[in-house]
Amino acid sequence: MHPYPHRYHVSTSGSSHGDVTIGSPGLADLPSNPPPQFDGPEGYWSPETLLCAAVADCFVLSFRAVARASKFDWMHLDCQVEGILDRVEGTTRFTRFITRVTLKVPAGTDRVRAQTLLDKAEHVCLVSNSLNGERELACDIIED
């Protein structure tokens, strides 16, 4: 790992209507629009969905690192994040993030240890740790 601080560069461009283009060096451009809840068109990533995607992606990558460091054998992890956007004291903000995960493990796996590692992944996720909203983790551990 590189020493801190890490820096990430993203740029956007747009006009009075149409897509906003999100870019970052070495990555494909991504079109964005307001979500349908803000009268945007269907079928586009929005700042709101990108934020929830960042929470979900960070959780899976954090679990991968925690499991590797703990020498924990697992097969697959599905993660869904629901972000709750609300008005609080005159400000629109995300108030809660509910992370629902299903972890597939080999038969005979210590389920308590699996839950402990899922909890740890949620605790160390740097994206979630950077947000003000409440966090909830719901886990389902299934054996193959």
Buried (B, 14 or more C-beta within 10 A) or exposed (E): EEEEEEEEEEEEEEEEEEBBEBBEEEEEEBEBBBBEEEEBEEEBBBBBBEBBBBBBBBBBBBBEEBBEEEEBEBEEBEBEBEBEBEEEEEEEEBBBBBBBBBBBBEEEBEBEEBBBBBEBBBEBBEBBEEBEBEBEBEBEBEEE
